[in-house]
Amino acid sequence: SFGDADFSMACDLHDDCYSSSTSRLACALALLGGLRAACENAYPAGSSSRLTCYTVASIYFVGVRLFGWLFYTGTGNPA
C-alpha cells in the first residue's frame, strides 16, 4: 500500500498471474495498471499525492521487471 492507496488486490492478482500461462511482461503490466487504479481511487486527479502514488507504483513495476524472474513459475514467456 501507499498511504490511502490499497495495492493488495493488484499484488494478489499479480501473484496469481505468475503461476498462469500469461507472460511475465503481461503480468507486470497488469500489476502496474492495478496499482495506478488504486492510486486513482485513493487520491483526486492532479493532486501531488496521486502523482507520488504513481511514482511508487512505477518503482514497484521496475522492481518486478528487474527481479520478478526469480519467482515466475508460469508457462508463458518468462522475459
Gaussian input, Z-matrix of N, CA and C with variables (Angstrom, degrees):
# hf/3-21g

backbone

0 1
 N
 C     1     B1
 C     2     B2     1     A1
 N     3     B3     2     A2     1     D1
 C     4     B4     3     A3     2     D2
 C     5     B5     4     A4     3     D3
 N     6     B6     5     A5     4     D4
 C     7     B7     6     A6     5     D5
 C     8     B8     7     A7     6     D6
 N     9     B9     8     A8     7     D7
 C    10    B10     9     A9     8     D8
 C    11    B11    10    A10     9     D9
 N    12    B12    11    A11    10    D10
 C    13    B13    12    A12    11    D11
 C    14    B14    13    A13    12    D12
 N    15    B15    14    A14    13    D13
 C    16    B16    15    A15    14    D14
 C    17    B17    16    A16    15    D15
 N    18    B18    17    A17    16    D16
 C    19    B19    18    A18    17    D17
 C    20    B20    19    A19    18    D18
 N    21    B21    20    A20    19    D19
 C    22    B22    21    A21    20    D20
 C    23    B23    22    A22    21    D21
 N    24    B24    23    A23    22    D22
 C    25    B25    24    A24    23    D23
 C    26    B26    25    A25    24    D24
 N    27    B27    26    A26    25    D25
 C    28    B28    27    A27    26    D26
 C    29    B29    28    A28    27    D27
 N    30    B30    29    A29    28    D28
 C    31    B31    30    A30    29    D29
 C    32    B32    31    A31    30    D30
 N    33    B33    32    A32    31    D31
 C    34    B34    33    A33    32    D32
 C    35    B35    34    A34    33    D33
 N    36    B36    35    A35    34    D34
 C    37    B37    36    A36    35    D35
 C    38    B38    37    A37    36    D36
 N    39    B39    38    A38    37    D37
 C    40    B40    39    A39    38    D38
 C    41    B41    40    A40    39    D39
 N    42    B42    41    A41    40    D40
 C    43    B43    42    A42    41    D41
 C    44    B44    43    A43    42    D42
 N    45    B45    44    A44    43    D43
 C    46    B46    45    A45    44    D44
 C    47    B47    46    A46    45    D45
 N    48    B48    47    A47    46    D46
 C    49    B49    48    A48    47    D47
 C    50    B50    49    A49    48    D48
 N    51    B51    50    A50    49    D49
 C    52    B52    51    A51    50    D50
 C    53    B53    52    A52    51    D51
 N    54    B54    53    A53    52    D52
 C    55    B55    54    A54    53    D53
 C    56    B56    55    A55    54    D54
 N    57    B57    56    A56    55    D55
 C    58    B58    57    A57    56    D56
 C    59    B59    58    A58    57    D57
 N    60    B60    59    A59    58    D58
 C    61    B61    60    A60    59    D59
 C    62    B62    61    A61    60    D60
 N    63    B63    62    A62    61    D61
 C    64    B64    63    A63    62    D62
 C    65    B65    64    A64    63    D63
 N    66    B66    65    A65    64    D64
 C    67    B67    66    A66    65    D65
 C    68    B68    67    A67    66    D66
 N    69    B69    68    A68    67    D67
 C    70    B70    69    A69    68    D68
 C    71    B71    70    A70    69    D69
 N    72    B72    71    A71    70    D70
 C    73    B73    72    A72    71    D71
 C    74    B74    73    A73    72    D72
 N    75    B75    74    A74    73    D73
 C    76    B76    75    A75    74    D74
 C    77    B77    76    A76    75    D75
 N    78    B78    77    A77    76    D76
 C    79    B79    78    A78    77    D77
 C    80    B80    79    A79    78    D78
 N    81    B81    80    A80    79    D79
 C    82    B82    81    A81    80    D80
 C    83    B83    82    A82    81    D81
 N    84    B84    83    A83    82    D82
 C    85    B85    84    A84    83    D83
 C    86    B86    85    A85    84    D84
 N    87    B87    86    A86    85    D85
 C    88    B88    87    A87    86    D86
 C    89    B89    88    A88    87    D87
 N    90    B90    89    A89    88    D88
 C    91    B91    90    A90    89    D89
 C    92    B92    91    A91    90    D90
 N    93    B93    92    A92    91    D91
 C    94    B94    93    A93    92    D92
 C    95    B95    94    A94    93    D93
 N    96    B96    95    A95    94    D94
 C    97    B97    96    A96    95    D95
 C    98    B98    97    A97    96    D96
 N    99    B99    98    A98    97    D97
 C   100   B100    99    A99    98    D98
 C   101   B101   100   A100    99    D99
 N   102   B102   101   A101   100   D100
 C   103   B103   102   A102   101   D101
 C   104   B104   103   A103   102   D102
 N   105   B105   104   A104   103   D103
 C   106   B106   105   A105   104   D104
 C   107   B107   106   A106   105   D105
 N   108   B108   107   A107   106   D106
 C   109   B109   108   A108   107   D107
 C   110   B110   109   A109   108   D108
 N   111   B111   110   A110   109   D109
 C   112   B112   111   A111   110   D110
 C   113   B113   112   A112   111   D111
 N   114   B114   113   A113   112   D112
 C   115   B115   114   A114   113   D113
 C   116   B116   115   A115   114   D114
 N   117   B117   116   A116   115   D115
 C   118   B118   117   A117   116   D116
 C   119   B119   118   A118   117   D117
 N   120   B120   119   A119   118   D118
 C   121   B121   120   A120   119   D119
 C   122   B122   121   A121   120   D120
 N   123   B123   122   A122   121   D121
 C   124   B124   123   A123   122   D122
 C   125   B125   124   A124   123   D123
 N   126   B126   125   A125   124   D124
 C   127   B127   126   A126   125   D125
 C   128   B128   127   A127   126   D126
 N   129   B129   128   A128   127   D127
 C   130   B130   129   A129   128   D128
 C   131   B131   130   A130   129   D129
 N   132   B132   131   A131   130   D130
 C   133   B133   132   A132   131   D131
 C   134   B134   133   A133   132   D132
 N   135   B135   134   A134   133   D133
 C   136   B136   135   A135   134   D134
 C   137   B137   136   A136   135   D135
 N   138   B138   137   A137   136   D136
 C   139   B139   138   A138   137   D137
 C   140   B140   139   A139   138   D138
 N   141   B141   140   A140   139   D139
 C   142   B142   141   A141   140   D140
 C   143   B143   142   A142   141   D141
 N   144   B144   143   A143   142   D142
 C   145   B145   144   A144   143   D143
 C   146   B146   145   A145   144   D144
 N   147   B147   146   A146   145   D145
 C   148   B148   147   A147   146   D146
 C   149   B149   148   A148   147   D147
 N   150   B150   149   A149   148   D148
 C   151   B151   150   A150   149   D149
 C   152   B152   151   A151   150   D150
 N   153   B153   152   A152   151   D151
 C   154   B154   153   A153   152   D152
 C   155   B155   154   A154   153   D153
 N   156   B156   155   A155   154   D154
 C   157   B157   156   A156   155   D155
 C   158   B158   157   A157   156   D156
 N   159   B159   158   A158   157   D157
 C   160   B160   159   A159   158   D158
 C   161   B161   160   A160   159   D159
 N   162   B162   161   A161   160   D160
 C   163   B163   162   A162   161   D161
 C   164   B164   163   A163   162   D162
 N   165   B165   164   A164   163   D163
 C   166   B166   165   A165   164   D164
 C   167   B167   166   A166   165   D165
 N   168   B168   167   A167   166   D166
 C   169   B169   168   A168   167   D167
 C   170   B170   169   A169   168   D168
 N   171   B171   170   A170   169   D169
 C   172   B172   171   A171   170   D170
 C   173   B173   172   A172   171   D171
 N   174   B174   173   A173   172   D172
 C   175   B175   174   A174   173   D173
 C   176   B176   175   A175   174   D174
 N   177   B177   176   A176   175   D175
 C   178   B178   177   A177   176   D176
 C   179   B179   178   A178   177   D177
 N   180   B180   179   A179   178   D178
 C   181   B181   180   A180   179   D179
 C   182   B182   181   A181   180   D180
 N   183   B183   182   A182   181   D181
 C   184   B184   183   A183   182   D182
 C   185   B185   184   A184   183   D183
 N   186   B186   185   A185   184   D184
 C   187   B187   186   A186   185   D185
 C   188   B188   187   A187   186   D186
 N   189   B189   188   A188   187   D187
 C   190   B190   189   A189   188   D188
 C   191   B191   190   A190   189   D189
 N   192   B192   191   A191   190   D190
 C   193   B193   192   A192   191   D191
 C   194   B194   193   A193   192   D192
 N   195   B195   194   A194   193   D193
 C   196   B196   195   A195   194   D194
 C   197   B197   196   A196   195   D195
 N   198   B198   197   A197   196   D196
 C   199   B199   198   A198   197   D197
 C   200   B200   199   A199   198   D198
 N   201   B201   200   A200   199   D199
 C   202   B202   201   A201   200   D200
 C   203   B203   202   A202   201   D201
 N   204   B204   203   A203   202   D202
 C   205   B205   204   A204   203   D203
 C   206   B206   205   A205   204   D204
 N   207   B207   206   A206   205   D205
 C   208   B208   207   A207   206   D206
 C   209   B209   208   A208   207   D207
 N   210   B210   209   A209   208   D208
 C   211   B211   210   A210   209   D209
 C   212   B212   211   A211   210   D210
 N   213   B213   212   A212   211   D211
 C   214   B214   213   A213   212   D212
 C   215   B215   214   A214   213   D213
 N   216   B216   215   A215   214   D214
 C   217   B217   216   A216   215   D215
 C   218   B218   217   A217   216   D216
 N   219   B219   218   A218   217   D217
 C   220   B220   219   A219   218   D218
 C   221   B221   220   A220   219   D219
 N   222   B222   221   A221   220   D220
 C   223   B223   222   A222   221   D221
 C   224   B224   223   A223   222   D222
 N   225   B225   224   A224   223   D223
 C   226   B226   225   A225   224   D224
 C   227   B227   226   A226   225   D225
 N   228   B228   227   A227   226   D226
 C   229   B229   228   A228   227   D227
 C   230   B230   229   A229   228   D228
 N   231   B231   230   A230   229   D229
 C   232   B232   231   A231   230   D230
 C   233   B233   232   A232   231   D231
 N   234   B234   233   A233   232   D232
 C   235   B235   234   A234   233   D233
 C   236   B236   235   A235   234   D234

   B1=1.4555
   B2=1.5157
   B3=1.2959
   B4=1.4509
   B5=1.5256
   B6=1.3161
   B7=1.4596
   B8=1.5131
   B9=1.3263
   B10=1.4585
   B11=1.5336
   B12=1.3158
   B13=1.4630
   B14=1.5331
   B15=1.3028
   B16=1.4670
   B17=1.5216
   B18=1.3174
   B19=1.4588
   B20=1.5246
   B21=1.3244
   B22=1.4691
   B23=1.5292
   B24=1.3185
   B25=1.4650
   B26=1.5269
   B27=1.3194
   B28=1.4650
   B29=1.5252
   B30=1.3103
   B31=1.4699
   B32=1.5275
   B33=1.3210
   B34=1.4731
   B35=1.5308
   B36=1.3374
   B37=1.4646
   B38=1.5286
   B39=1.3179
   B40=1.4621
   B41=1.5299
   B42=1.3079
   B43=1.4644
   B44=1.5285
   B45=1.3281
   B46=1.4636
   B47=1.5287
   B48=1.3182
   B49=1.4586
   B50=1.5260
   B51=1.3198
   B52=1.4686
   B53=1.5212
   B54=1.3080
   B55=1.4671
   B56=1.5291
   B57=1.3309
   B58=1.4667
   B59=1.5272
   B60=1.3143
   B61=1.4663
   B62=1.5295
   B63=1.3103
   B64=1.4624
   B65=1.5208
   B66=1.3324
   B67=1.4639
   B68=1.5297
   B69=1.3119
   B70=1.4630
   B71=1.5268
   B72=1.3377
   B73=1.4666
   B74=1.5241
   B75=1.3229
   B76=1.4712
   B77=1.5243
   B78=1.3213
   B79=1.4688
   B80=1.5226
   B81=1.3259
   B82=1.4654
   B83=1.5181
   B84=1.3256
   B85=1.4726
   B86=1.5232
   B87=1.3313
   B88=1.4659
   B89=1.5299
   B90=1.3282
   B91=1.4626
   B92=1.5194
   B93=1.3129
   B94=1.4649
   B95=1.5228
   B96=1.3197
   B97=1.4656
   B98=1.5175
   B99=1.3261
   B100=1.4624
   B101=1.5193
   B102=1.3298
   B103=1.4635
   B104=1.5226
   B105=1.3246
   B106=1.4771
   B107=1.5382
   B108=1.3315
   B109=1.4694
   B110=1.5250
   B111=1.3295
   B112=1.4649
   B113=1.5294
   B114=1.3323
   B115=1.4674
   B116=1.5299
   B117=1.3253
   B118=1.4683
   B119=1.5204
   B120=1.3302
   B121=1.4616
   B122=1.5211
   B123=1.3236
   B124=1.4621
   B125=1.5281
   B126=1.3244
   B127=1.4732
   B128=1.5254
   B129=1.3401
   B130=1.4678
   B131=1.5268
   B132=1.3305
   B133=1.4590
   B134=1.5248
   B135=1.3171
   B136=1.4625
   B137=1.5100
   B138=1.3240
   B139=1.4675
   B140=1.5270
   B141=1.3106
   B142=1.4677
   B143=1.5294
   B144=1.3258
   B145=1.4689
   B146=1.5240
   B147=1.3377
   B148=1.4653
   B149=1.5279
   B150=1.3164
   B151=1.4645
   B152=1.5255
   B153=1.3139
   B154=1.4672
   B155=1.5207
   B156=1.3091
   B157=1.4643
   B158=1.5233
   B159=1.3315
   B160=1.4677
   B161=1.5287
   B162=1.3220
   B163=1.4663
   B164=1.5232
   B165=1.3242
   B166=1.4659
   B167=1.5299
   B168=1.3164
   B169=1.4649
   B170=1.5260
   B171=1.3085
   B172=1.4674
   B173=1.5220
   B174=1.3129
   B175=1.4688
   B176=1.5257
   B177=1.3371
   B178=1.4606
   B179=1.5293
   B180=1.3391
   B181=1.4590
   B182=1.5335
   B183=1.3122
   B184=1.4641
   B185=1.5350
   B186=1.3135
   B187=1.4640
   B188=1.5138
   B189=1.3204
   B190=1.4681
   B191=1.5237
   B192=1.3273
   B193=1.4676
   B194=1.5244
   B195=1.3267
   B196=1.4573
   B197=1.5306
   B198=1.3170
   B199=1.4675
   B200=1.5262
   B201=1.3127
   B202=1.4647
   B203=1.5096
   B204=1.3246
   B205=1.4631
   B206=1.5277
   B207=1.3282
   B208=1.4682
   B209=1.5259
   B210=1.3224
   B211=1.4652
   B212=1.5343
   B213=1.3235
   B214=1.4616
   B215=1.5228
   B216=1.3335
   B217=1.4662
   B218=1.5219
   B219=1.3218
   B220=1.4664
   B221=1.5136
   B222=1.3219
   B223=1.4643
   B224=1.5280
   B225=1.3408
   B226=1.4571
   B227=1.5131
   B228=1.3203
   B229=1.4601
   B230=1.5284
   B231=1.3221
   B232=1.4675
   B233=1.5286
   B234=1.3125
   B235=1.4784
   B236=1.5146
   A1=110.09
   A2=114.71
   A3=121.59
   A4=106.54
   A5=116.52
   A6=119.59
   A7=111.13
   A8=115.89
   A9=121.29
   A10=113.44
   A11=116.88
   A12=120.47
   A13=109.52
   A14=115.52
   A15=121.70
   A16=108.99
   A17=116.07
   A18=122.22
   A19=113.19
   A20=117.89
   A21=120.19
   A22=113.15
   A23=119.36
   A24=120.10
   A25=110.23
   A26=117.28
   A27=120.64
   A28=110.63
   A29=116.82
   A30=120.78
   A31=111.46
   A32=116.94
   A33=120.48
   A34=110.75
   A35=116.25
   A36=120.10
   A37=110.63
   A38=116.47
   A39=120.53
   A40=110.31
   A41=116.91
   A42=120.43
   A43=110.61
   A44=116.62
   A45=120.54
   A46=110.91
   A47=115.89
   A48=121.22
   A49=110.93
   A50=116.91
   A51=121.74
   A52=113.48
   A53=118.10
   A54=120.49
   A55=111.09
   A56=116.31
   A57=121.16
   A58=109.68
   A59=115.82
   A60=121.05
   A61=111.99
   A62=116.96
   A63=122.17
   A64=109.37
   A65=116.17
   A66=119.67
   A67=110.28
   A68=114.86
   A69=120.46
   A70=110.77
   A71=117.33
   A72=120.47
   A73=110.77
   A74=117.48
   A75=120.18
   A76=110.70
   A77=117.27
   A78=120.70
   A79=110.54
   A80=116.50
   A81=120.69
   A82=111.37
   A83=117.15
   A84=120.03
   A85=111.04
   A86=116.88
   A87=120.38
   A88=110.11
   A89=116.24
   A90=119.97
   A91=110.04
   A92=117.25
   A93=120.41
   A94=111.13
   A95=116.92
   A96=120.07
   A97=112.11
   A98=117.14
   A99=120.94
   A100=112.58
   A101=116.11
   A102=119.70
   A103=110.49
   A104=116.03
   A105=119.91
   A106=110.69
   A107=117.06
   A108=120.30
   A109=110.26
   A110=117.12
   A111=120.34
   A112=110.19
   A113=116.58
   A114=120.42
   A115=110.59
   A116=116.05
   A117=121.03
   A118=111.46
   A119=117.24
   A120=120.66
   A121=112.06
   A122=116.67
   A123=120.36
   A124=113.63
   A125=117.20
   A126=119.82
   A127=111.35
   A128=116.76
   A129=120.19
   A130=112.24
   A131=115.20
   A132=121.46
   A133=110.53
   A134=115.40
   A135=121.00
   A136=115.27
   A137=117.39
   A138=119.06
   A139=110.08
   A140=115.21
   A141=119.48
   A142=110.42
   A143=117.49
   A144=120.21
   A145=110.79
   A146=117.24
   A147=119.22
   A148=109.60
   A149=116.88
   A150=119.56
   A151=111.32
   A152=116.92
   A153=120.21
   A154=110.30
   A155=117.23
   A156=122.14
   A157=109.89
   A158=117.67
   A159=121.23
   A160=110.70
   A161=116.25
   A162=120.20
   A163=110.77
   A164=116.30
   A165=120.32
   A166=110.02
   A167=117.16
   A168=121.15
   A169=110.47
   A170=117.07
   A171=121.02
   A172=111.36
   A173=116.86
   A174=120.71
   A175=109.94
   A176=117.49
   A177=120.71
   A178=109.95
   A179=116.13
   A180=121.27
   A181=110.76
   A182=117.03
   A183=121.07
   A184=110.22
   A185=116.69
   A186=120.06
   A187=112.11
   A188=116.47
   A189=121.50
   A190=110.11
   A191=117.03
   A192=119.91
   A193=111.21
   A194=117.24
   A195=120.20
   A196=112.91
   A197=116.49
   A198=120.03
   A199=114.74
   A200=117.26
   A201=120.23
   A202=114.76
   A203=117.65
   A204=120.20
   A205=111.57
   A206=115.97
   A207=120.00
   A208=112.24
   A209=116.33
   A210=120.96
   A211=113.57
   A212=117.50
   A213=121.43
   A214=110.06
   A215=116.37
   A216=121.48
   A217=111.79
   A218=116.13
   A219=120.59
   A220=112.31
   A221=114.32
   A222=121.09
   A223=112.58
   A224=116.72
   A225=120.58
   A226=110.81
   A227=115.74
   A228=121.54
   A229=108.87
   A230=118.87
   A231=121.02
   A232=113.95
   A233=117.34
   A234=120.10
   A235=112.04
   D1=160.61
   D2=172.36
   D3=-136.30
   D4=110.74
   D5=-179.22
   D6=55.15
   D7=-122.07
   D8=-179.87
   D9=-84.72
   D10=-6.42
   D11=-179.62
   D12=-85.45
   D13=121.41
   D14=-179.33
   D15=-95.47
   D16=109.27
   D17=-177.88
   D18=-88.90
   D19=-0.94
   D20=-170.02
   D21=-62.02
   D22=-40.18
   D23=-178.92
   D24=-65.96
   D25=-43.99
   D26=179.09
   D27=-61.78
   D28=-40.94
   D29=179.51
   D30=-67.85
   D31=-40.79
   D32=178.66
   D33=-62.78
   D34=-43.81
   D35=178.60
   D36=-64.37
   D37=-37.57
   D38=178.37
   D39=-64.71
   D40=-42.81
   D41=178.25
   D42=-59.71
   D43=-43.32
   D44=178.17
   D45=-64.54
   D46=-39.48
   D47=-178.90
   D48=-62.08
   D49=-35.53
   D50=-177.19
   D51=-66.80
   D52=-10.88
   D53=176.69
   D54=-115.93
   D55=22.83
   D56=-178.30
   D57=-111.65
   D58=-167.68
   D59=177.51
   D60=-91.76
   D61=5.21
   D62=179.47
   D63=-78.68
   D64=143.94
   D65=179.52
   D66=-65.61
   D67=155.39
   D68=-179.71
   D69=-62.59
   D70=-38.95
   D71=178.57
   D72=-63.56
   D73=-44.45
   D74=179.12
   D75=-62.23
   D76=-38.25
   D77=176.42
   D78=-62.15
   D79=-43.54
   D80=-178.60
   D81=-67.05
   D82=-40.06
   D83=178.60
   D84=-66.25
   D85=-37.51
   D86=176.16
   D87=-65.35
   D88=-38.83
   D89=176.29
   D90=-59.91
   D91=-48.95
   D92=-179.84
   D93=-58.60
   D94=-43.07
   D95=177.43
   D96=-61.12
   D97=-41.44
   D98=178.74
   D99=-67.43
   D100=-39.06
   D101=178.25
   D102=-65.96
   D103=-43.28
   D104=178.86
   D105=-64.13
   D106=-37.72
   D107=177.35
   D108=-63.50
   D109=-39.08
   D110=177.52
   D111=-63.26
   D112=-38.98
   D113=176.67
   D114=-62.85
   D115=-42.89
   D116=-179.14
   D117=-65.88
   D118=-34.90
   D119=178.84
   D120=-73.27
   D121=-25.26
   D122=-174.07
   D123=-93.69
   D124=-28.54
   D125=-171.60
   D126=-132.45
   D127=144.45
   D128=-179.60
   D129=-67.84
   D130=150.67
   D131=178.96
   D132=-55.89
   D133=137.73
   D134=176.98
   D135=80.80
   D136=-4.20
   D137=-178.65
   D138=-77.19
   D139=151.89
   D140=177.69
   D141=-65.21
   D142=-29.44
   D143=178.52
   D144=-66.61
   D145=-39.45
   D146=178.53
   D147=-66.48
   D148=-42.22
   D149=179.40
   D150=-63.37
   D151=-40.55
   D152=176.98
   D153=-65.41
   D154=-40.07
   D155=177.98
   D156=-61.87
   D157=-43.19
   D158=176.19
   D159=-59.06
   D160=-39.03
   D161=179.07
   D162=-64.11
   D163=-44.27
   D164=177.55
   D165=-62.22
   D166=-42.74
   D167=178.04
   D168=-59.65
   D169=-41.25
   D170=179.39
   D171=-66.15
   D172=-37.86
   D173=177.43
   D174=-64.78
   D175=-41.29
   D176=176.12
   D177=-60.30
   D178=-43.82
   D179=179.55
   D180=-59.17
   D181=-47.06
   D182=179.73
   D183=-61.81
   D184=-42.64
   D185=178.29
   D186=-60.23
   D187=-42.36
   D188=179.20
   D189=-65.43
   D190=-39.92
   D191=179.75
   D192=-68.33
   D193=-36.66
   D194=-178.11
   D195=-75.80
   D196=-39.86
   D197=-170.00
   D198=-119.10
   D199=-6.83
   D200=-175.91
   D201=-65.42
   D202=-23.45
   D203=-179.62
   D204=-57.82
   D205=-25.03
   D206=179.54
   D207=-65.74
   D208=-22.92
   D209=-172.26
   D210=-115.50
   D211=-6.44
   D212=-178.03
   D213=-72.73
   D214=120.83
   D215=178.58
   D216=-118.77
   D217=7.32
   D218=-178.03
   D219=-70.98
   D220=175.41
   D221=-179.16
   D222=-102.96
   D223=1.88
   D224=177.75
   D225=-81.03
   D226=-169.71
   D227=178.69
   D228=-66.35
   D229=121.38
   D230=-177.23
   D231=-81.62
   D232=-1.78
   D233=-177.55
   D234=-74.09

